[in-house]
Amino acid sequence: MAKDPVCGMEVDEQKAAAKAEYKGQTYYFCAPGCKVAFEKDPEKYLQSQGGEHHHHH
């Protein structure tokens, strides 16, 4: 299983609605909208993977 970096859901790589490559890593998404959000600001989502809450600025 992979983790959707945008919404945090567990996504089955075989059934992922969307996937994106970034810096040599492949990320899987539960929905195309999550991929769109990720590609707009990938660093934002990757930095927040520390069990922190998302801060909206």
mmCIF file of the N, C-alpha and C atoms, coordinates in Angstrom:
data_MODEL
# 
_entry.id   MODEL 
# 
loop_
_atom_site.group_PDB 
_atom_site.id 
_atom_site.type_symbol 
_atom_site.label_atom_id 
_atom_site.label_alt_id 
_atom_site.label_comp_id 
_atom_site.label_asym_id 
_atom_site.label_entity_id 
_atom_site.label_seq_id 
_atom_site.pdbx_PDB_ins_code 
_atom_site.Cartn_x 
_atom_site.Cartn_y 
_atom_site.Cartn_z 
_atom_site.occupancy 
_atom_site.B_iso_or_equiv 
_atom_site.pdbx_formal_charge 
_atom_site.auth_seq_id 
_atom_site.auth_comp_id 
_atom_site.auth_asym_id 
_atom_site.auth_atom_id 
_atom_site.pdbx_PDB_model_num 
ATOM 1   N N  . MET A 1 1  ? 0.842  -1.197 0.000   1.00 0.00 ? 1  MET A N  1 
ATOM 2   C CA . MET A 1 1  ? 0.000  0.000  0.000   1.00 0.00 ? 1  MET A CA 1 
ATOM 3   C C  . MET A 1 1  ? 0.879  1.250  0.000   1.00 0.00 ? 1  MET A C  1 
ATOM 4   N N  . ALA A 1 2  ? 0.327  2.289  -0.573  1.00 0.00 ? 2  ALA A N  1 
ATOM 5   C CA . ALA A 1 2  ? 1.023  3.573  -0.586  1.00 0.00 ? 2  ALA A CA 1 
ATOM 6   C C  . ALA A 1 2  ? 0.140  4.580  0.129   1.00 0.00 ? 2  ALA A C  1 
ATOM 7   N N  . LYS A 1 3  ? 0.769  5.676  0.539   1.00 0.00 ? 3  LYS A N  1 
ATOM 8   C CA . LYS A 1 3  ? -0.015 6.706  1.236   1.00 0.00 ? 3  LYS A CA 1 
ATOM 9   C C  . LYS A 1 3  ? -0.183 7.919  0.336   1.00 0.00 ? 3  LYS A C  1 
ATOM 10  N N  . ASP A 1 4  ? -1.420 8.341  0.196   1.00 0.00 ? 4  ASP A N  1 
ATOM 11  C CA . ASP A 1 4  ? -1.700 9.556  -0.559  1.00 0.00 ? 4  ASP A CA 1 
ATOM 12  C C  . ASP A 1 4  ? -1.098 10.715 0.236   1.00 0.00 ? 4  ASP A C  1 
ATOM 13  N N  . PRO A 1 5  ? -0.103 11.428 -0.325  1.00 0.00 ? 5  PRO A N  1 
ATOM 14  C CA . PRO A 1 5  ? 0.554  12.480 0.459   1.00 0.00 ? 5  PRO A CA 1 
ATOM 15  C C  . PRO A 1 5  ? -0.346 13.682 0.716   1.00 0.00 ? 5  PRO A C  1 
ATOM 16  N N  . VAL A 1 6  ? -1.412 13.812 -0.048  1.00 0.00 ? 6  VAL A N  1 
ATOM 17  C CA . VAL A 1 6  ? -2.289 14.974 0.103   1.00 0.00 ? 6  VAL A CA 1 
ATOM 18  C C  . VAL A 1 6  ? -3.301 14.761 1.223   1.00 0.00 ? 6  VAL A C  1 
ATOM 19  N N  . CYS A 1 7  ? -4.025 13.638 1.157   1.00 0.00 ? 7  CYS A N  1 
ATOM 20  C CA . CYS A 1 7  ? -5.094 13.447 2.147   1.00 0.00 ? 7  CYS A CA 1 
ATOM 21  C C  . CYS A 1 7  ? -4.724 12.426 3.210   1.00 0.00 ? 7  CYS A C  1 
ATOM 22  N N  . GLY A 1 8  ? -3.611 11.696 2.991   1.00 0.00 ? 8  GLY A N  1 
ATOM 23  C CA . GLY A 1 8  ? -3.164 10.759 4.013   1.00 0.00 ? 8  GLY A CA 1 
ATOM 24  C C  . GLY A 1 8  ? -3.828 9.394  3.949   1.00 0.00 ? 8  GLY A C  1 
ATOM 25  N N  . MET A 1 9  ? -4.683 9.173  2.966   1.00 0.00 ? 9  MET A N  1 
ATOM 26  C CA . MET A 1 9  ? -5.345 7.880  2.843   1.00 0.00 ? 9  MET A CA 1 
ATOM 27  C C  . MET A 1 9  ? -4.388 6.811  2.350   1.00 0.00 ? 9  MET A C  1 
ATOM 28  N N  . GLU A 1 10 ? -4.654 5.577  2.740   1.00 0.00 ? 10 GLU A N  1 
ATOM 29  C CA . GLU A 1 10 ? -3.900 4.452  2.201   1.00 0.00 ? 10 GLU A CA 1 
ATOM 30  C C  . GLU A 1 10 ? -4.469 4.147  0.820   1.00 0.00 ? 10 GLU A C  1 
ATOM 31  N N  . VAL A 1 11 ? -3.594 4.032  -0.160  1.00 0.00 ? 11 VAL A N  1 
ATOM 32  C CA . VAL A 1 11 ? -4.029 3.783  -1.530  1.00 0.00 ? 11 VAL A CA 1 
ATOM 33  C C  . VAL A 1 11 ? -3.337 2.533  -2.046  1.00 0.00 ? 11 VAL A C  1 
ATOM 34  N N  . ASP A 1 12 ? -4.116 1.656  -2.665  1.00 0.00 ? 12 ASP A N  1 
ATOM 35  C CA . ASP A 1 12 ? -3.557 0.460  -3.287  1.00 0.00 ? 12 ASP A CA 1 
ATOM 36  C C  . ASP A 1 12 ? -2.901 0.886  -4.600  1.00 0.00 ? 12 ASP A C  1 
ATOM 37  N N  . GLU A 1 13 ? -1.619 0.591  -4.757  1.00 0.00 ? 13 GLU A N  1 
ATOM 38  C CA . GLU A 1 13 ? -0.900 1.005  -5.964  1.00 0.00 ? 13 GLU A CA 1 
ATOM 39  C C  . GLU A 1 13 ? -1.590 0.507  -7.236  1.00 0.00 ? 13 GLU A C  1 
ATOM 40  N N  . GLN A 1 14 ? -2.195 -0.675 -7.146  1.00 0.00 ? 14 GLN A N  1 
ATOM 41  C CA . GLN A 1 14 ? -2.843 -1.255 -8.320  1.00 0.00 ? 14 GLN A CA 1 
ATOM 42  C C  . GLN A 1 14 ? -4.126 -0.524 -8.693  1.00 0.00 ? 14 GLN A C  1 
ATOM 43  N N  . LYS A 1 15 ? -4.738 0.101  -7.708  1.00 0.00 ? 15 LYS A N  1 
ATOM 44  C CA . LYS A 1 15 ? -6.049 0.709  -7.946  1.00 0.00 ? 15 LYS A CA 1 
ATOM 45  C C  . LYS A 1 15 ? -6.034 2.222  -7.788  1.00 0.00 ? 15 LYS A C  1 
ATOM 46  N N  . ALA A 1 16 ? -4.850 2.785  -7.646  1.00 0.00 ? 16 ALA A N  1 
ATOM 47  C CA . ALA A 1 16 ? -4.766 4.236  -7.439  1.00 0.00 ? 16 ALA A CA 1 
ATOM 48  C C  . ALA A 1 16 ? -5.416 4.986  -8.600  1.00 0.00 ? 16 ALA A C  1 
ATOM 49  N N  . ALA A 1 17 ? -6.180 6.019  -8.263  1.00 0.00 ? 17 ALA A N  1 
ATOM 50  C CA . ALA A 1 17 ? -6.866 6.805  -9.288  1.00 0.00 ? 17 ALA A CA 1 
ATOM 51  C C  . ALA A 1 17 ? -5.870 7.652  -10.078 1.00 0.00 ? 17 ALA A C  1 
ATOM 52  N N  . ALA A 1 18 ? -4.754 7.992  -9.425  1.00 0.00 ? 18 ALA A N  1 
ATOM 53  C CA . ALA A 1 18 ? -3.760 8.833  -10.088 1.00 0.00 ? 18 ALA A CA 1 
ATOM 54  C C  . ALA A 1 18 ? -2.412 8.598  -9.443  1.00 0.00 ? 18 ALA A C  1 
ATOM 55  N N  . LYS A 1 19 ? -1.352 8.870  -10.197 1.00 0.00 ? 19 LYS A N  1 
ATOM 56  C CA . LYS A 1 19 ? -0.023 8.808  -9.600  1.00 0.00 ? 19 LYS A CA 1 
ATOM 57  C C  . LYS A 1 19 ? 0.852  9.865  -10.230 1.00 0.00 ? 19 LYS A C  1 
ATOM 58  N N  . ALA A 1 20 ? 1.851  10.285 -9.479  1.00 0.00 ? 20 ALA A N  1 
ATOM 59  C CA . ALA A 1 20 ? 2.753  11.321 -9.959  1.00 0.00 ? 20 ALA A CA 1 
ATOM 60  C C  . ALA A 1 20 ? 4.171  10.967 -9.533  1.00 0.00 ? 20 ALA A C  1 
ATOM 61  N N  . GLU A 1 21 ? 5.123  11.364 -10.351 1.00 0.00 ? 21 GLU A N  1 
ATOM 62  C CA . GLU A 1 21 ? 6.515  11.168 -9.978  1.00 0.00 ? 21 GLU A CA 1 
ATOM 63  C C  . GLU A 1 21 ? 7.085  12.513 -9.576  1.00 0.00 ? 21 GLU A C  1 
ATOM 64  N N  . TYR A 1 22 ? 7.871  12.498 -8.514  1.00 0.00 ? 22 TYR A N  1 
ATOM 65  C CA . TYR A 1 22 ? 8.494  13.718 -8.038  1.00 0.00 ? 22 TYR A CA 1 
ATOM 66  C C  . TYR A 1 22 ? 9.836  13.354 -7.442  1.00 0.00 ? 22 TYR A C  1 
ATOM 67  N N  . LYS A 1 23 ? 10.886 13.962 -7.976  1.00 0.00 ? 23 LYS A N  1 
ATOM 68  C CA . LYS A 1 23 ? 12.250 13.696 -7.494  1.00 0.00 ? 23 LYS A CA 1 
ATOM 69  C C  . LYS A 1 23 ? 12.549 12.202 -7.421  1.00 0.00 ? 23 LYS A C  1 
ATOM 70  N N  . GLY A 1 24 ? 12.132 11.464 -8.445  1.00 0.00 ? 24 GLY A N  1 
ATOM 71  C CA . GLY A 1 24 ? 12.458 10.044 -8.512  1.00 0.00 ? 24 GLY A CA 1 
ATOM 72  C C  . GLY A 1 24 ? 11.574 9.142  -7.684  1.00 0.00 ? 24 GLY A C  1 
ATOM 73  N N  . GLN A 1 25 ? 10.640 9.712  -6.924  1.00 0.00 ? 25 GLN A N  1 
ATOM 74  C CA . GLN A 1 25 ? 9.714  8.913  -6.127  1.00 0.00 ? 25 GLN A CA 1 
ATOM 75  C C  . GLN A 1 25 ? 8.363  8.904  -6.825  1.00 0.00 ? 25 GLN A C  1 
ATOM 76  N N  . THR A 1 26 ? 7.652  7.807  -6.709  1.00 0.00 ? 26 THR A N  1 
ATOM 77  C CA . THR A 1 26 ? 6.307  7.762  -7.258  1.00 0.00 ? 26 THR A CA 1 
ATOM 78  C C  . THR A 1 26 ? 5.310  7.865  -6.115  1.00 0.00 ? 26 THR A C  1 
ATOM 79  N N  . TYR A 1 27 ? 4.358  8.758  -6.269  1.00 0.00 ? 27 TYR A N  1 
ATOM 80  C CA . TYR A 1 27 ? 3.325  8.955  -5.259  1.00 0.00 ? 27 TYR A CA 1 
ATOM 81  C C  . TYR A 1 27 ? 1.988  8.551  -5.844  1.00 0.00 ? 27 TYR A C  1 
ATOM 82  N N  . TYR A 1 28 ? 1.161  7.923  -5.021  1.00 0.00 ? 28 TYR A N  1 
ATOM 83  C CA . TYR A 1 28 ? -0.142 7.438  -5.474  1.00 0.00 ? 28 TYR A CA 1 
ATOM 84  C C  . TYR A 1 28 ? -1.237 8.224  -4.778  1.00 0.00 ? 28 TYR A C  1 
ATOM 85  N N  . PHE A 1 29 ? -2.344 8.418  -5.519  1.00 0.00 ? 29 PHE A N  1 
ATOM 86  C CA . PHE A 1 29 ? -3.421 9.260  -5.008  1.00 0.00 ? 29 PHE A CA 1 
ATOM 87  C C  . PHE A 1 29 ? -4.759 8.555  -5.103  1.00 0.00 ? 29 PHE A C  1 
ATOM 88  N N  . CYS A 1 30 ? -5.642 8.866  -4.148  1.00 0.00 ? 30 CYS A N  1 
ATOM 89  C CA . CYS A 1 30 ? -6.950 8.229  -4.108  1.00 0.00 ? 30 CYS A CA 1 
ATOM 90  C C  . CYS A 1 30 ? -7.877 8.841  -5.143  1.00 0.00 ? 30 CYS A C  1 
ATOM 91  N N  . ALA A 1 31 ? -7.550 10.040 -5.601  1.00 0.00 ? 31 ALA A N  1 
ATOM 92  C CA . ALA A 1 31 ? -8.413 10.733 -6.554  1.00 0.00 ? 31 ALA A CA 1 
ATOM 93  C C  . ALA A 1 31 ? -7.577 11.691 -7.399  1.00 0.00 ? 31 ALA A C  1 
ATOM 94  N N  . PRO A 1 32 ? -8.014 11.956 -8.622  1.00 0.00 ? 32 PRO A N  1 
ATOM 95  C CA . PRO A 1 32 ? -7.244 12.867 -9.482  1.00 0.00 ? 32 PRO A CA 1 
ATOM 96  C C  . PRO A 1 32 ? -7.051 14.238 -8.855  1.00 0.00 ? 32 PRO A C  1 
ATOM 97  N N  . GLY A 1 33 ? -8.017 14.688 -8.068  1.00 0.00 ? 33 GLY A N  1 
ATOM 98  C CA . GLY A 1 33 ? -7.893 15.997 -7.439  1.00 0.00 ? 33 GLY A CA 1 
ATOM 99  C C  . GLY A 1 33 ? -6.712 16.073 -6.492  1.00 0.00 ? 33 GLY A C  1 
ATOM 100 N N  . CYS A 1 34 ? -6.398 14.946 -5.844  1.00 0.00 ? 34 CYS A N  1 
ATOM 101 C CA . CYS A 1 34 ? -5.254 14.934 -4.930  1.00 0.00 ? 34 CYS A CA 1 
ATOM 102 C C  . CYS A 1 34 ? -3.962 15.107 -5.713  1.00 0.00 ? 34 CYS A C  1 
ATOM 103 N N  . LYS A 1 35 ? -3.887 14.497 -6.891  1.00 0.00 ? 35 LYS A N  1 
ATOM 104 C CA . LYS A 1 35 ? -2.690 14.640 -7.709  1.00 0.00 ? 35 LYS A CA 1 
ATOM 105 C C  . LYS A 1 35 ? -2.520 16.088 -8.152  1.00 0.00 ? 35 LYS A C  1 
ATOM 106 N N  . VAL A 1 36 ? -3.624 16.715 -8.545  1.00 0.00 ? 36 VAL A N  1 
ATOM 107 C CA . VAL A 1 36 ? -3.578 18.110 -8.981  1.00 0.00 ? 36 VAL A CA 1 
ATOM 108 C C  . VAL A 1 36 ? -3.044 18.991 -7.850  1.00 0.00 ? 36 VAL A C  1 
ATOM 109 N N  . ALA A 1 37 ? -3.567 18.775 -6.648  1.00 0.00 ? 37 ALA A N  1 
ATOM 110 C CA . ALA A 1 37 ? -3.134 19.564 -5.502  1.00 0.00 ? 37 ALA A CA 1 
ATOM 111 C C  . ALA A 1 37 ? -1.652 19.323 -5.217  1.00 0.00 ? 37 ALA A C  1 
ATOM 112 N N  . PHE A 1 38 ? -1.235 18.048 -5.290  1.00 0.00 ? 38 PHE A N  1 
ATOM 113 C CA . PHE A 1 38 ? 0.164  17.706 -5.035  1.00 0.00 ? 38 PHE A CA 1 
ATOM 114 C C  . PHE A 1 38 ? 1.087  18.402 -6.038  1.00 0.00 ? 38 PHE A C  1 
ATOM 115 N N  . GLU A 1 39 ? 0.704  18.360 -7.308  1.00 0.00 ? 39 GLU A N  1 
ATOM 116 C CA . GLU A 1 39 ? 1.588  18.910 -8.329  1.00 0.00 ? 39 GLU A CA 1 
ATOM 117 C C  . GLU A 1 39 ? 1.670  20.428 -8.261  1.00 0.00 ? 39 GLU A C  1 
ATOM 118 N N  . LYS A 1 40 ? 0.645  21.068 -7.691  1.00 0.00 ? 40 LYS A N  1 
ATOM 119 C CA . LYS A 1 40 ? 0.690  22.519 -7.529  1.00 0.00 ? 40 LYS A CA 1 
ATOM 120 C C  . LYS A 1 40 ? 1.728  22.905 -6.495  1.00 0.00 ? 40 LYS A C  1 
ATOM 121 N N  . ASP A 1 41 ? 1.843  22.108 -5.432  1.00 0.00 ? 41 ASP A N  1 
ATOM 122 C CA . ASP A 1 41 ? 2.735  22.487 -4.327  1.00 0.00 ? 41 ASP A CA 1 
ATOM 123 C C  . ASP A 1 41 ? 3.258  21.245 -3.620  1.00 0.00 ? 41 ASP A C  1 
ATOM 124 N N  . PRO A 1 42 ? 4.066  20.439 -4.332  1.00 0.00 ? 42 PRO A N  1 
ATOM 125 C CA . PRO A 1 42 ? 4.501  19.154 -3.744  1.00 0.00 ? 42 PRO A CA 1 
ATOM 126 C C  . PRO A 1 42 ? 5.249  19.302 -2.430  1.00 0.00 ? 42 PRO A C  1 
ATOM 127 N N  . GLU A 1 43 ? 6.092  20.316 -2.314  1.00 0.00 ? 43 GLU A N  1 
ATOM 128 C CA . GLU A 1 43 ? 6.889  20.460 -1.097  1.00 0.00 ? 43 GLU A CA 1 
ATOM 129 C C  . GLU A 1 43 ? 6.001  20.619 0.133   1.00 0.00 ? 43 GLU A C  1 
ATOM 130 N N  . LYS A 1 44 ? 4.907  21.320 -0.036  1.00 0.00 ? 44 LYS A N  1 
ATOM 131 C CA . LYS A 1 44 ? 3.994  21.557 1.074   1.00 0.00 ? 44 LYS A CA 1 
ATOM 132 C C  . LYS A 1 44 ? 3.508  20.231 1.659   1.00 0.00 ? 44 LYS A C  1 
ATOM 133 N N  . TYR A 1 45 ? 3.157  19.302 0.762   1.00 0.00 ? 45 TYR A N  1 
ATOM 134 C CA . TYR A 1 45 ? 2.621  18.028 1.240   1.00 0.00 ? 45 TYR A CA 1 
ATOM 135 C C  . TYR A 1 45 ? 3.714  17.111 1.771   1.00 0.00 ? 45 TYR A C  1 
ATOM 136 N N  . LEU A 1 46 ? 4.899  17.177 1.186   1.00 0.00 ? 46 LEU A N  1 
ATOM 137 C CA . LEU A 1 46 ? 5.964  16.289 1.644   1.00 0.00 ? 46 LEU A CA 1 
ATOM 138 C C  . LEU A 1 46 ? 6.517  16.736 2.989   1.00 0.00 ? 46 LEU A C  1 
ATOM 139 N N  . GLN A 1 47 ? 6.547  18.032 3.232   1.00 0.00 ? 47 GLN A N  1 
ATOM 140 C CA . GLN A 1 47 ? 7.062  18.512 4.508   1.00 0.00 ? 47 GLN A CA 1 
ATOM 141 C C  . GLN A 1 47 ? 6.123  18.167 5.651   1.00 0.00 ? 47 GLN A C  1 
ATOM 142 N N  . SER A 1 48 ? 4.832  18.056 5.340   1.00 0.00 ? 48 SER A N  1 
ATOM 143 C CA . SER A 1 48 ? 3.864  17.888 6.424   1.00 0.00 ? 48 SER A CA 1 
ATOM 144 C C  . SER A 1 48 ? 3.738  16.439 6.872   1.00 0.00 ? 48 SER A C  1 
ATOM 145 N N  . GLN A 1 49 ? 4.570  15.544 6.323   1.00 0.00 ? 49 GLN A N  1 
ATOM 146 C CA . GLN A 1 49 ? 4.491  14.150 6.731   1.00 0.00 ? 49 GLN A CA 1 
ATOM 147 C C  . GLN A 1 49 ? 5.289  13.916 8.003   1.00 0.00 ? 49 GLN A C  1 
ATOM 148 N N  . GLY A 1 50 ? 4.845  14.490 9.103   1.00 0.00 ? 50 GLY A N  1 
ATOM 149 C CA . GLY A 1 50 ? 5.551  14.253 10.342  1.00 0.00 ? 50 GLY A CA 1 
ATOM 150 C C  . GLY A 1 50 ? 4.544  14.107 11.458  1.00 0.00 ? 50 GLY A C  1 
ATOM 151 N N  . GLY A 1 51 ? 3.333  13.690 11.109  1.00 0.00 ? 51 GLY A N  1 
ATOM 152 C CA . GLY A 1 51 ? 2.307  13.559 12.113  1.00 0.00 ? 51 GLY A CA 1 
ATOM 153 C C  . GLY A 1 51 ? 1.793  14.910 12.576  1.00 0.00 ? 51 GLY A C  1 
ATOM 154 N N  . GLU A 1 52 ? 2.186  15.964 11.871  1.00 0.00 ? 52 GLU A N  1 
ATOM 155 C CA . GLU A 1 52 ? 1.708  17.288 12.234  1.00 0.00 ? 52 GLU A CA 1 
ATOM 156 C C  . GLU A 1 52 ? 0.343  17.534 11.613  1.00 0.00 ? 52 GLU A C  1 
ATOM 157 N N  . HIS A 1 53 ? -0.354 18.511 12.150  1.00 0.00 ? 53 HIS A N  1 
ATOM 158 C CA . HIS A 1 53 ? -1.619 18.894 11.539  1.00 0.00 ? 53 HIS A CA 1 
ATOM 159 C C  . HIS A 1 53 ? -1.298 19.850 10.400  1.00 0.00 ? 53 HIS A C  1 
ATOM 160 N N  . HIS A 1 54 ? -2.164 19.847 9.391   1.00 0.00 ? 54 HIS A N  1 
ATOM 161 C CA . HIS A 1 54 ? -1.947 20.759 8.273   1.00 0.00 ? 54 HIS A CA 1 
ATOM 162 C C  . HIS A 1 54 ? -2.299 22.173 8.717   1.00 0.00 ? 54 HIS A C  1 
ATOM 163 N N  . HIS A 1 55 ? -1.403 23.092 8.420   1.00 0.00 ? 55 HIS A N  1 
ATOM 164 C CA . HIS A 1 55 ? -1.672 24.478 8.758   1.00 0.00 ? 55 HIS A CA 1 
ATOM 165 C C  . HIS A 1 55 ? -2.063 25.191 7.484   1.00 0.00 ? 55 HIS A C  1 
ATOM 166 N N  . HIS A 1 56 ? -3.200 25.823 7.484   1.00 0.00 ? 56 HIS A N  1 
ATOM 167 C CA . HIS A 1 56 ? -3.627 26.567 6.302   1.00 0.00 ? 56 HIS A CA 1 
ATOM 168 C C  . HIS A 1 56 ? -3.214 28.011 6.474   1.00 0.00 ? 56 HIS A C  1 
ATOM 169 N N  . HIS A 1 57 ? -2.456 28.505 5.508   1.00 0.00 ? 57 HIS A N  1 
ATOM 170 C CA . HIS A 1 57 ? -2.003 29.894 5.589   1.00 0.00 ? 57 HIS A CA 1 
ATOM 171 C C  . HIS A 1 57 ? -2.916 30.761 4.753   1.00 0.00 ? 57 HIS A C  1 
# 
